[in-house]
Amino acid sequence: MILKLKLKNFKAIKDEISISFIGDKRTHRLTQNLVNNNNVAIAKSIAFYGANNVGKTCIIDSFMMIKDIMLGKKLDSVSYSTNLFSNDKNISFSISFINERLEESNFTYDCEFDATLKVYLKEKLTEVFIDEHKNIKENVVFNKDAKEKKLESIDSELNKISSFLQNDIPFLYSFNDESSNILRRYKNIFMNFANSLLVVRSYNIPIRNTLDILKSDNTKEKEFINEFIKKADLNLDNINYEKEPVFKLANNKGETINEEPLKNVDLIDQIHLLSTYKGRKVPSLVFDSTGTKKFEALSSYIIDALLNNKTLIIDEIDSSLHFSLTRSIVSLFNNSLNTFSQLIFSTHDSMILSNNNLFRKEQIKFVYKDNDSSKVISLDEFTSNENNVRETSDFLKMYQKGYFCKVPDPDFIKLLIDLKSKNNDK
């Protein structure tokens, strides 16, 4: 689970932004929306609101960048964009996280790299211990500065060979596991956390995960997906994967096409995915609506996150979905039965804000542009004393009026009248 994120000079984000995922224990409202772990309360879900092109997607994209880096990708194999209005070629981030429920500590990983030269400049991993009295003890696992050619780590033997380590790959991947038994544990923590991040974009959710579940022998997961999708599409009786296709592929001569050479193509598998409407089986690819197909693909990620304690990160969760479905997905993660999974998403679905029993104030973030950089402000920064914003306030109405951040107010009618008027003058 993610505790905190800092970003600087990444895409639309020029100046450093800091986003907290930590809940306020002093607020006793909707406590089921928080996970209490190692004396830290973590929000089970976070929603990002804001106008188009203010940087919401950039925040979602940053999680994929962080995942790539923490899984050891070389910088020359990927491309990350710096801010368009900045002359700085360095991207930096800091992410704080709890990796496993049994861990007695949380971790903060700081990273800075040159996006042009493709080298890591600075890296630091800190293990943080917090006791019941909120006393904090920090243990620096490693601190590498490539510019200064300095390395400090808990493995003193590794410090002796620091000048031989690569700078185009994260520090924990720049040596063999056998070289340091001490740091092997932290490399596993790195990998486990990175693999727990499930990042999807609503306009292109791979259906491969759902297909794999429906093809497997896992009856419980197949039943969950089936019931889950049926709740979303009230006309759907069933969805299943059939090994023998009901509909055969044919060429323009009417000859049946051999599927074997095409087995690696997802499209072939999707032809085997059949939806049943009033007892009649039809190919999901052809007959299901965009929203239903999206939900079919998304369902496997939701079940993976909830069953395996992962963090699901979705860009534009409400795209093609009814608002009641979006609300139900959020409720799944906020539920008391969820003990260690997290949902982070961007959305334009302001209807969710009308339900004061869905979110705590610290779970709602607003993204906006300030000059050349995206900024983020949390709803809990608007206080009852200074801003007259209370837990019972009408967040939807205030958001629509631009109280928390600027929202579009297009006067298209005036534009049309002006256009018609100019056209008539010709």
Summary of the structure (lengths in Angstrom):
residues: 426
radius of gyration: 24.5
end to end distance: 62.3
largest distance: 82.6
contacts: 1274
relative contact order: 0.15
helix: 34%
strand: 27%
